[in-house]
Amino acid sequence: MKTIESLGDLRGKRVLVRSDLNVPLDGTRITDDGRVRASVPTLKALLDAGARVLVVAHLGRPKGAPEEKYSLRPVVSRLSELLGTEVKFATDTVGESAQETVASLADGEIALLENIRFNAGETSKDEAERRAFAEQLAALADAYVSDGFGVVHRKQASVYDVAQLLPAAAGSLVRNEVESLRKVTDDPERPFVVILGGAKVADKLGVIENLLTKADRIIIGGGMAYTFLKAQGHEIGKSLLDAEQVDTVKGYMETAEKNGVELVLPVDTVVAAEFSADAESEVVPSTQIPADTEGLDIGPKTAELFASKIADAKTVFWNGPMGVFEFEKFAEGTRAVAEAVASCEGFTVIGGGDSAAAVRNLGFDESRYSHISTGGGASLELIEGKELPGIAILEEGTK
Protein backbone atom coordinates (compact mmCIF):
# COMPACT_ATOMS: atom_id res chain seq x y z
CA MET A 1 0.00 0.00 0.00
CA LYS A 2 1.15 3.52 -0.70
CA THR A 3 2.31 5.44 2.35
CA ILE A 4 1.66 9.08 3.24
CA GLU A 5 5.21 9.85 2.05
CA SER A 6 4.15 8.86 -1.48
CA LEU A 7 1.80 11.87 -1.54
CA GLY A 8 4.78 14.24 -1.64
CA ASP A 9 5.02 17.63 0.07
CA LEU A 10 1.71 18.17 1.85
CA ARG A 11 2.32 21.67 3.17
CA GLY A 12 -0.75 23.75 2.38
CA LYS A 13 -2.54 20.75 0.85
CA ARG A 14 -6.02 19.77 1.99
CA VAL A 15 -5.90 16.14 3.10
CA LEU A 16 -9.13 14.19 3.64
CA VAL A 17 -8.62 11.49 6.29
CA ARG A 18 -11.10 8.67 6.83
CA SER A 19 -10.70 7.84 10.53
CA ASP A 20 -12.63 5.45 12.76
CA LEU A 21 -14.08 7.47 15.64
CA ASN A 22 -17.05 5.16 16.27
CA VAL A 23 -16.74 5.25 20.05
CA PRO A 24 -19.23 4.06 22.68
CA LEU A 25 -21.05 6.92 24.41
CA ASP A 26 -22.95 7.29 27.66
CA GLY A 27 -24.98 10.32 26.67
CA THR A 28 -22.20 12.61 25.48
CA ARG A 29 -19.44 10.95 27.52
CA ILE A 30 -17.00 8.67 25.71
CA THR A 31 -16.72 5.42 27.67
CA ASP A 32 -13.83 3.93 25.64
CA ASP A 33 -11.58 6.32 23.68
CA GLY A 34 -9.37 3.60 22.19
CA ARG A 35 -10.28 4.41 18.61
CA VAL A 36 -9.76 8.13 19.11
CA ARG A 37 -6.30 7.50 20.55
CA ALA A 38 -5.48 5.12 17.70
CA SER A 39 -6.28 7.83 15.14
CA VAL A 40 -3.81 10.32 16.60
CA PRO A 41 -0.42 9.23 15.10
CA THR A 42 -1.55 9.65 11.47
CA LEU A 43 -3.31 12.95 12.18
CA LYS A 44 -0.26 14.28 14.04
CA ALA A 45 2.05 13.29 11.20
CA LEU A 46 -0.12 15.16 8.69
CA LEU A 47 -0.36 18.26 10.89
CA ASP A 48 3.42 18.23 11.43
CA ALA A 49 3.80 18.08 7.64
CA GLY A 50 1.82 21.32 7.36
CA ALA A 51 -1.28 19.76 5.80
CA ARG A 52 -4.76 21.18 6.22
CA VAL A 53 -6.49 18.12 7.64
CA LEU A 54 -10.19 17.36 7.35
CA VAL A 55 -11.35 14.22 9.15
CA VAL A 56 -14.42 12.23 8.21
CA ALA A 57 -15.81 9.43 10.36
CA HIS A 58 -19.06 7.82 11.45
CA LEU A 59 -20.68 7.07 14.79
CA GLY A 60 -23.43 4.49 15.24
CA ARG A 61 -25.90 3.59 12.53
CA PRO A 62 -27.94 6.61 11.48
CA LYS A 63 -30.24 6.06 8.51
CA GLY A 64 -28.68 8.53 6.08
CA ALA A 65 -30.01 11.64 7.85
CA PRO A 66 -28.91 13.70 10.89
CA GLU A 67 -29.72 12.27 14.34
CA GLU A 68 -28.47 14.19 17.38
CA LYS A 69 -27.61 11.04 19.36
CA TYR A 70 -25.13 10.08 16.64
CA SER A 71 -23.40 13.44 16.38
CA LEU A 72 -19.60 13.38 16.42
CA ARG A 73 -19.55 16.57 18.50
CA PRO A 74 -18.58 14.70 21.74
CA VAL A 75 -15.43 13.46 20.00
CA VAL A 76 -14.14 16.96 19.21
CA SER A 77 -12.92 17.87 22.70
CA ARG A 78 -11.18 14.52 23.27
CA LEU A 79 -9.47 14.64 19.90
CA SER A 80 -8.37 18.23 20.60
CA GLU A 81 -6.88 17.12 23.96
CA LEU A 82 -4.98 14.22 22.40
CA LEU A 83 -3.63 16.30 19.51
CA GLY A 84 -2.82 19.30 21.67
CA THR A 85 -4.52 21.64 19.22
CA GLU A 86 -8.01 22.92 18.47
CA VAL A 87 -10.11 20.67 16.25
CA LYS A 88 -12.66 22.72 14.33
CA PHE A 89 -16.08 21.15 13.78
CA ALA A 90 -18.37 21.32 10.76
CA THR A 91 -22.04 20.70 11.46
CA ASP A 92 -22.64 18.92 8.15
CA THR A 93 -20.78 16.54 5.83
CA VAL A 94 -20.36 18.35 2.49
CA GLY A 95 -22.67 21.33 2.88
CA GLU A 96 -22.13 24.99 3.70
CA SER A 97 -20.61 24.39 7.14
CA ALA A 98 -18.13 21.82 5.80
CA GLN A 99 -17.09 24.05 2.92
CA GLU A 100 -16.63 27.11 5.15
CA THR A 101 -14.76 25.14 7.80
CA VAL A 102 -12.36 23.61 5.27
CA ALA A 103 -11.81 27.03 3.62
CA SER A 104 -10.90 28.50 7.02
CA LEU A 105 -8.10 26.01 7.71
CA ALA A 106 -4.53 27.25 7.75
CA ASP A 107 -1.47 25.03 7.30
CA GLY A 108 -1.20 22.55 10.22
CA GLU A 109 -4.84 22.99 11.27
CA ILE A 110 -7.52 20.32 11.52
CA ALA A 111 -11.29 20.02 11.28
CA LEU A 112 -13.74 17.18 11.91
CA LEU A 113 -16.82 16.98 9.69
CA GLU A 114 -20.13 15.79 11.12
CA ASN A 115 -21.06 12.08 11.00
CA ILE A 116 -20.44 10.95 7.43
CA ARG A 117 -23.41 8.58 7.61
CA PHE A 118 -25.77 11.54 7.98
CA ASN A 119 -25.56 11.53 4.18
CA ALA A 120 -27.34 8.60 2.49
CA GLY A 121 -24.71 8.54 -0.26
CA GLU A 122 -22.06 7.23 2.14
CA THR A 123 -23.54 3.74 2.53
CA SER A 124 -25.73 3.61 -0.57
CA LYS A 125 -25.82 0.35 -2.52
CA ASP A 126 -26.52 2.46 -5.62
CA GLU A 127 -23.05 3.02 -7.08
CA ALA A 128 -24.06 6.23 -8.86
CA GLU A 129 -25.44 7.76 -5.65
CA ARG A 130 -22.37 6.70 -3.70
CA ARG A 131 -20.04 8.02 -6.38
CA ALA A 132 -21.86 11.37 -6.49
CA PHE A 133 -21.36 11.80 -2.74
CA ALA A 134 -17.72 10.74 -3.04
CA GLU A 135 -17.22 13.45 -5.67
CA GLN A 136 -18.59 16.05 -3.25
CA LEU A 137 -16.15 14.83 -0.59
CA ALA A 138 -13.25 14.77 -3.03
CA ALA A 139 -13.98 18.37 -4.05
CA LEU A 140 -13.05 19.42 -0.50
CA ALA A 141 -9.52 18.01 -0.69
CA ASP A 142 -6.32 17.53 -2.66
CA ALA A 143 -5.37 14.09 -1.31
CA TYR A 144 -6.89 11.20 0.62
CA VAL A 145 -5.59 9.08 3.52
CA SER A 146 -7.39 5.92 4.63
CA ASP A 147 -6.90 5.40 8.36
CA GLY A 148 -10.21 3.91 9.54
CA PHE A 149 -9.46 0.20 9.65
CA GLY A 150 -12.83 -0.56 11.26
CA VAL A 151 -14.59 0.28 7.97
CA VAL A 152 -12.20 -1.00 5.28
CA HIS A 153 -14.39 -4.07 4.76
CA ARG A 154 -17.20 -1.76 3.58
CA LYS A 155 -17.58 -0.49 0.01
CA GLN A 156 -18.58 3.01 1.10
CA ALA A 157 -18.04 6.46 -0.38
CA SER A 158 -15.47 7.70 2.14
CA VAL A 159 -13.68 4.32 2.22
CA TYR A 160 -13.65 3.12 -1.38
CA ASP A 161 -14.89 5.64 -3.94
CA VAL A 162 -12.90 8.66 -2.72
CA ALA A 163 -9.70 6.61 -3.03
CA GLN A 164 -10.38 6.43 -6.77
CA LEU A 165 -10.86 10.19 -7.11
CA LEU A 166 -7.86 11.59 -5.22
CA PRO A 167 -4.18 10.69 -4.79
CA ALA A 168 -4.58 8.08 -2.03
CA ALA A 169 -2.46 6.46 0.66
CA ALA A 170 -2.85 4.35 3.78
CA GLY A 171 -2.34 5.91 7.18
CA SER A 172 -0.07 4.30 9.77
CA LEU A 173 -3.01 2.72 11.61
CA VAL A 174 -4.32 0.88 8.54
CA ARG A 175 -0.82 -0.20 7.49
CA ASN A 176 -0.05 -1.51 10.97
CA GLU A 177 -3.39 -3.36 11.15
CA VAL A 178 -2.89 -5.09 7.81
CA GLU A 179 0.74 -6.00 8.53
CA SER A 180 -0.12 -7.41 11.98
CA LEU A 181 -3.12 -9.43 10.84
CA ARG A 182 -1.37 -10.79 7.76
CA LYS A 183 1.48 -11.87 10.01
CA VAL A 184 -1.12 -14.04 11.74
CA THR A 185 -2.69 -15.47 8.58
CA ASP A 186 0.14 -15.70 6.07
CA ASP A 187 3.11 -17.13 7.97
CA PRO A 188 2.41 -17.55 11.69
CA GLU A 189 5.10 -18.82 14.01
CA ARG A 190 3.98 -22.05 15.65
CA PRO A 191 2.27 -23.13 17.78
CA PHE A 192 -0.47 -20.87 16.34
CA VAL A 193 -3.34 -20.60 18.83
CA VAL A 194 -6.70 -19.05 17.99
CA ILE A 195 -9.18 -18.08 20.72
CA LEU A 196 -12.75 -17.44 19.65
CA GLY A 197 -15.59 -16.30 21.87
CA GLY A 198 -18.58 -14.02 21.70
CA ALA A 199 -22.21 -14.84 21.20
CA LYS A 200 -22.75 -16.46 17.81
CA VAL A 201 -21.07 -19.20 15.82
CA ALA A 202 -22.69 -17.74 12.68
CA ASP A 203 -20.55 -14.60 13.01
CA LYS A 204 -17.35 -16.63 12.79
CA LEU A 205 -18.18 -19.49 10.39
CA GLY A 206 -15.78 -18.30 7.69
CA VAL A 207 -13.04 -17.63 10.24
CA ILE A 208 -13.29 -21.11 11.75
CA GLU A 209 -13.34 -22.73 8.31
CA ASN A 210 -10.23 -20.83 7.18
CA LEU A 211 -8.33 -21.43 10.41
CA LEU A 212 -9.02 -25.17 10.41
CA THR A 213 -6.31 -25.35 7.75
CA LYS A 214 -3.89 -22.98 9.51
CA ALA A 215 -4.13 -23.08 13.31
CA ASP A 216 -2.55 -25.65 15.62
CA ARG A 217 -5.13 -25.06 18.35
CA ILE A 218 -8.55 -23.43 18.35
CA ILE A 219 -9.99 -22.52 21.75
CA ILE A 220 -13.74 -21.97 21.83
CA GLY A 221 -15.40 -20.02 24.66
CA GLY A 222 -18.19 -17.53 25.20
CA GLY A 223 -21.73 -18.00 23.94
CA MET A 224 -20.60 -19.82 20.81
CA ALA A 225 -19.19 -22.70 22.88
CA TYR A 226 -22.69 -23.96 23.72
CA THR A 227 -23.43 -24.75 20.07
CA PHE A 228 -20.28 -26.91 20.05
CA LEU A 229 -21.36 -28.62 23.28
CA LYS A 230 -24.82 -29.18 21.81
CA ALA A 231 -23.20 -30.69 18.70
CA GLN A 232 -21.50 -33.19 21.00
CA GLY A 233 -24.91 -34.15 22.36
CA HIS A 234 -24.76 -32.38 25.72
CA GLU A 235 -27.54 -30.56 27.59
CA ILE A 236 -26.93 -26.80 27.47
CA GLY A 237 -30.07 -25.58 29.26
CA LYS A 238 -31.11 -22.06 28.30
CA SER A 239 -27.63 -21.15 27.05
CA LEU A 240 -27.11 -19.37 23.72
CA LEU A 241 -27.56 -21.72 20.79
CA ASP A 242 -27.17 -21.29 17.04
CA ALA A 243 -29.51 -24.18 16.29
CA GLU A 244 -29.06 -23.83 12.53
CA GLN A 245 -25.30 -24.29 12.87
CA VAL A 246 -25.21 -27.51 14.90
CA ASP A 247 -24.56 -29.71 11.85
CA THR A 248 -21.97 -27.23 10.53
CA VAL A 249 -20.18 -27.34 13.88
CA LYS A 250 -20.17 -31.15 13.81
CA GLY A 251 -18.45 -30.91 10.45
CA TYR A 252 -15.87 -28.49 11.88
CA MET A 253 -15.08 -30.88 14.71
CA GLU A 254 -14.57 -33.72 12.23
CA THR A 255 -12.34 -31.52 10.04
CA ALA A 256 -10.30 -30.42 13.06
CA GLU A 257 -9.66 -34.03 14.01
CA LYS A 258 -8.75 -34.95 10.43
CA ASN A 259 -6.37 -31.97 10.12
CA GLY A 260 -4.75 -32.56 13.49
CA VAL A 261 -6.05 -29.25 14.86
CA GLU A 262 -6.66 -29.37 18.60
CA LEU A 263 -10.15 -28.05 19.37
CA VAL A 264 -10.42 -26.97 23.02
CA LEU A 265 -13.86 -26.56 24.61
CA PRO A 266 -14.90 -25.52 28.14
CA VAL A 267 -14.85 -28.25 30.79
CA ASP A 268 -16.81 -26.27 33.37
CA THR A 269 -19.27 -23.39 33.15
CA VAL A 270 -20.65 -20.67 35.42
CA VAL A 271 -24.43 -20.93 35.16
CA ALA A 272 -27.37 -18.90 36.49
CA ALA A 273 -31.14 -19.19 36.28
CA GLU A 274 -31.45 -15.62 34.98
CA PHE A 275 -29.46 -13.15 32.93
CA SER A 276 -28.58 -10.38 35.37
CA ALA A 277 -25.53 -8.79 36.97
CA ASP A 278 -26.26 -10.19 40.45
CA ALA A 279 -27.87 -13.52 39.54
CA GLU A 280 -27.21 -16.47 41.86
CA SER A 281 -24.65 -18.63 40.10
CA GLU A 282 -22.84 -21.94 40.40
CA VAL A 283 -20.09 -23.80 38.59
CA VAL A 284 -21.07 -27.05 36.86
CA PRO A 285 -19.37 -29.42 34.39
CA SER A 286 -19.93 -28.12 30.85
CA THR A 287 -21.41 -31.49 29.94
CA GLN A 288 -24.04 -31.21 32.72
CA ILE A 289 -25.64 -27.75 32.47
CA PRO A 290 -29.03 -27.88 34.26
CA ALA A 291 -32.00 -27.43 31.94
CA ASP A 292 -33.31 -24.36 33.80
CA THR A 293 -30.00 -22.42 33.73
CA GLU A 294 -27.81 -20.70 31.16
CA GLY A 295 -24.06 -20.45 30.87
CA LEU A 296 -22.73 -16.93 31.47
CA ASP A 297 -18.98 -17.55 31.76
CA ILE A 298 -16.34 -20.26 31.55
CA GLY A 299 -15.52 -21.88 34.90
CA PRO A 300 -12.22 -21.84 36.82
CA LYS A 301 -11.02 -25.22 35.52
CA THR A 302 -11.63 -24.05 31.96
CA ALA A 303 -9.78 -20.80 32.65
CA GLU A 304 -6.77 -22.87 33.79
CA LEU A 305 -7.09 -25.21 30.80
CA PHE A 306 -7.28 -22.34 28.31
CA ALA A 307 -4.30 -20.60 29.94
CA SER A 308 -2.23 -23.78 29.64
CA LYS A 309 -3.10 -24.04 25.94
CA ILE A 310 -2.05 -20.42 25.36
CA ALA A 311 1.19 -20.45 27.37
CA ASP A 312 3.53 -21.96 24.75
CA ALA A 313 2.03 -20.20 21.72
CA LYS A 314 4.29 -18.32 19.32
CA THR A 315 1.29 -16.66 17.61
CA VAL A 316 -2.09 -15.86 19.20
CA PHE A 317 -5.24 -14.40 17.68
CA TRP A 318 -8.13 -13.69 20.08
CA ASN A 319 -11.59 -12.47 19.12
CA GLY A 320 -14.59 -12.57 21.44
CA PRO A 321 -15.06 -12.59 25.23
CA MET A 322 -15.44 -15.77 27.28
CA GLY A 323 -18.59 -14.65 29.06
CA VAL A 324 -20.78 -11.69 29.91
CA PHE A 325 -17.77 -9.57 30.89
CA GLU A 326 -19.96 -6.45 31.20
CA PHE A 327 -21.21 -8.01 34.47
CA GLU A 328 -18.34 -8.09 36.97
CA LYS A 329 -19.55 -11.42 38.37
CA PHE A 330 -19.18 -13.08 34.96
CA ALA A 331 -15.97 -11.39 33.81
CA GLU A 332 -13.48 -13.81 35.38
CA GLY A 333 -13.15 -16.07 32.36
CA THR A 334 -12.43 -13.16 30.01
CA ARG A 335 -10.02 -11.71 32.58
CA ALA A 336 -8.16 -15.04 32.83
CA VAL A 337 -7.79 -15.31 29.04
CA ALA A 338 -6.69 -11.67 28.77
CA GLU A 339 -4.00 -12.36 31.39
CA ALA A 340 -2.90 -15.57 29.67
CA VAL A 341 -2.56 -13.81 26.32
CA ALA A 342 -0.73 -10.88 27.94
CA SER A 343 1.70 -13.29 29.63
CA CYS A 344 2.38 -15.21 26.41
CA GLU A 345 5.79 -14.44 24.90
CA GLY A 346 4.61 -14.94 21.31
CA PHE A 347 3.10 -12.48 18.82
CA THR A 348 -0.34 -11.67 20.25
CA VAL A 349 -3.23 -10.01 18.41
CA ILE A 350 -6.52 -8.92 19.98
CA GLY A 351 -9.06 -8.88 17.15
CA GLY A 352 -10.93 -5.69 17.98
CA GLY A 353 -14.59 -5.40 18.97
CA ASP A 354 -15.61 -6.72 22.39
CA SER A 355 -12.20 -8.32 22.98
CA ALA A 356 -10.44 -4.97 22.71
CA ALA A 357 -13.11 -3.34 24.88
CA ALA A 358 -12.75 -6.09 27.47
CA VAL A 359 -8.97 -5.69 27.67
CA ARG A 360 -9.36 -1.96 28.31
CA ASN A 361 -12.40 -2.19 30.60
CA LEU A 362 -10.74 -4.85 32.74
CA GLY A 363 -7.72 -2.58 33.23
CA PHE A 364 -5.02 -4.41 31.28
CA ASP A 365 -1.96 -2.54 30.03
CA GLU A 366 -2.39 -2.45 26.25
CA SER A 367 1.39 -2.55 25.74
CA ARG A 368 1.38 -6.17 26.98
CA TYR A 369 -0.13 -7.22 23.64
CA SER A 370 1.64 -7.10 20.29
CA HIS A 371 -1.37 -5.60 18.51
CA ILE A 372 -4.91 -4.58 19.46
CA SER A 373 -7.05 -4.16 16.38
CA THR A 374 -9.49 -1.26 16.11
CA GLY A 375 -11.80 -3.22 13.80
CA GLY A 376 -13.70 -6.31 14.93
CA GLY A 377 -15.54 -7.03 11.67
CA ALA A 378 -12.65 -5.97 9.46
CA SER A 379 -10.12 -8.05 11.39
CA LEU A 380 -12.35 -11.13 11.20
CA GLU A 381 -12.85 -10.74 7.45
CA LEU A 382 -9.10 -10.36 6.91
CA ILE A 383 -8.44 -13.46 9.04
CA GLU A 384 -11.18 -15.22 7.06
CA GLY A 385 -9.24 -14.53 3.88
CA LYS A 386 -11.74 -12.15 2.29
CA GLU A 387 -10.74 -9.23 0.09
CA LEU A 388 -11.47 -5.96 1.87
CA PRO A 389 -12.62 -3.24 -0.60
CA GLY A 390 -10.95 -0.40 1.32
CA ILE A 391 -7.61 -2.24 1.28
CA ALA A 392 -7.86 -3.59 -2.27
CA ILE A 393 -8.40 -0.08 -3.69
CA LEU A 394 -5.25 1.17 -1.90
CA GLU A 395 -3.19 -1.75 -3.19
CA GLU A 396 -4.22 -1.30 -6.83
CA GLY A 397 -1.26 -0.20 -8.87
CA THR A 398 1.27 -1.04 -6.13
CA LYS A 399 1.71 -4.70 -7.03
ABEGO torsion letter per residue (X at the ends): XBBAAAAEBABGBBBBBBBBABBBBBEABBABAAAAAAAAAAAAAAAAAGBBBBBBBBBEBBAGBBBAAABAAAAAAAAAAAAGBBBBBBABAABAAAAAAAAABBBGBBBBBBBAAABAAAABABAAAAAAAAAAAAAABABBBBABAAAAABBBAAAAAAAAABBBBBBAAAAAAAAAAAAAAABBBOBBBBBBBEABAAAAAAAAAAAAAABABBBBBEAAAAAAAAAAGBBAEABBBBAAAAAAAAAAAAAAAAAGBBBBBBABBBBBABBBAABBBBBBBAABBBAABBBABBBAAAAAAAAAAAAABABBBBBEBABBAABAAAAAAAAAAAAAAAABABBBBBAEEAAAAAAAAAGBBAAABABBBABAAAAAAAAAGBBBAAAAAAABGAX
